[in-house]
Amino acid sequence: MKKQLFSLILSGLLLLSLFSFAQNNNYPDTTVNGIHYFQYTVQQGDGLLSIGRKFKLSQNDIIKPNPELKDGLKTGQQILIINKTKPGKKILAKPNSKIEFIHHKVQKKQTLFSIARKYNVSEEDIIKYNPEIEKGLKEGIEIQIPKPAKEKKNNDDDKTLNASNNTKTKQEAQIDKKQKYITHKVQPDETLFSISRRYKVDIPDIIKLNPGSQFKLAVGSDLKIPSIEFVKSKEQIKDNLLNDTKSKNEIKIIEKSTQLKFTDHKTIKIAYLLPLMVDQVKKDPGDERFINFYEGSLLAINEAKQKGISFEIFTFDTDKSEDRIKEILNSSDMKSVDLIIGPAYSSLVPYVENFAKVNKINTLIPFTSKVSDIDTNPYLFQFNPGQDSELDFFYDLISGKYKNVHLVFAEIQDVNPTDEGNIRFNEIQKKLTKDHRSFSNIELSASNNINLSGVLKKGEKNLIIFNSDKFSNVSPFINLVSSQSTLYDIVLFEQFNWRNQTDKSIHTFYLSPFITKFNPVAISDFNRQFNQFYGKDVTSESPRFDLLGYDLSNYFISLIHRSGNKFSNKINSTNFDKGIQSDPLFERSSNNSGFINQRVYLGEDKAQ
């Protein structure tokens, strides 16, 4: 399930789907089209997620036989749940049916996607007549492929195809057999990205047929899309090259005749493990960040590709599932990569940590600082600076720029002892006490009247530090701080993720691994490139995950290209161009430890 970077878009994702067996016989059984199902009655409080857990199925598995569930579940509603303990029967054509079948024997490493393309049929049609393969393809089994309907003859060389957009409106597309392309009329809100996903083709191939489309995509204009035959032919050529055991001279001849570009440099193999949530019907808006991260990464890869660097990109949708991450790590492709980027969630990190150590694969953990194996695993790279780095930076700050401030430690009652803000709070106080530095304390409780003015000092800058990183703990007391800001000179130490929630009348400062002031030329160039490539504007969120993916991918691509997959030995002796939003400084505490980014920036938001 791999695809080289001829595709720089999400339609090229190599998704790993999980299929488990429902082991529950307490429900009525029925058979529909040769497939066994349980008849399940929706209970009060049921959701797709809880039902999926009950039967060990993905939400997509539940929705397939029950398309009405896209409108939501209703208590008392009867739905079909596939019974995977009973093998399904093949749906054979009736004697008078006009459907003809091709018998195909599954070859080694073949996927449902590649077989569907080979025979120009949909994956759904193959599964329809071979329901047992929903559990996965096995080498050597024989499946029946429905032949595509024969085309009607007419006086022209063109035929009309029906396509539907996301709003289910029909539009016409014509195939030019000589040029091997489809003519598509651009609809409102469509982008190169969405069009490439619909037709399962690569953005660069669309641009080749439509010069200038990367800059402007006019509604109502005609766009030439490479036909299925062209895509299938190109994919077969690539597969042949990858699996070919011929001499280098013979491969060069094939390369020249097919106009495929391969460099003499070692191909860089990167695996992205991201929660793209492709199979989810209802998505958390926050999940869009990880798609943005991937989009930025692809721009970095595309730039490097233009410089002659070859890639194999393996992209897996991890969802938020521990079972799925285990399945991904069992993939044979994973053991051959030069770099793993991900996962996103801390609960999945331990599985990847162990895999990286056993297989000696450098792994970037880009989103979380909860990397338990970082002190003993030399193959890990943690982007988030973590507690120690922030503590050192913070103490340097109050020993330098804020040396003369009056420190006020605001202790909220009943905060979890494991809260990182609480840990930092206590560690700073210990160090200040050891250095004989004075400070004030105040206890905060929602049930007590609090006199903050009793600890604040006039004529001095008062720096207030809460003992929690969670804004939900701090928010009840923000108004209290704000009410005193007109009487006292107050600076609030806030977490980076509070910035859009705190009262703007308070002067705040924060620490983060992100550059606070962008280079205007660099950011303008990136924004223009992003818009041209994806046909949409960049996100306005802060931090920007598209820039994070771009910067980190650039950083590690440079390392691997210059030093190979043992780049960790030369990480401190290599010079890099500064990133747009991130400029990591990875250091390790010992020869056997992993690397942690030590680059921390001070940001300030003045009172408005």
ABEGO torsion letter per residue (X at the ends): XBBBAABABAAABBBBBBBBBBBBAABBBBBBGGBBBBBBBBBBGBBAAAAAAAAGBBAAAAAAABAAAAAEBBBGBBBBBBBAABBBBBBBBBAABABBBBBBBBBBGBBAAAAAAAAGBBAAAAAAABAAAAAEBBBGBBBBBBBBBBBBBBABABBBBBBBBAAGBBBBBBBBAAAGBBBBBBBBGBBAAAAAAAAGBBAAAAAAABBGAAABBBBGBBBBBBBAAAAAAAAAAAAAAAABABBAAAAAAAAAAAGBBBBABBBBBBBBBBBAGAABABBBAAAAAAAAAAAAAAAAAAAAAAAGBBBBBBBBBAEABAAAAAAAAABAAAAABABBBOBABAAAAAAAAAAAAAAGBBBBBAABABBAAAAABAABBBABAEAAAAAAAAAAAAABAAAABBBBBBBBBGBBAABAAAAAAAAAAAAAAAAGBBBBBBBBBAABBBBAAAABBBGBBBBBBBABABAAAAAAAAAAAAAAAAABBBBBBBBAAAAAABBAABBBBBBBABBABBBAAAAAAAAAAAAAAAGBBBBABOBBAAAAAAAAAAAAAAAAAAAEAAAAAAAAABBBBBBAABBBBBBBABAABBBBBABBBBBBBBBX
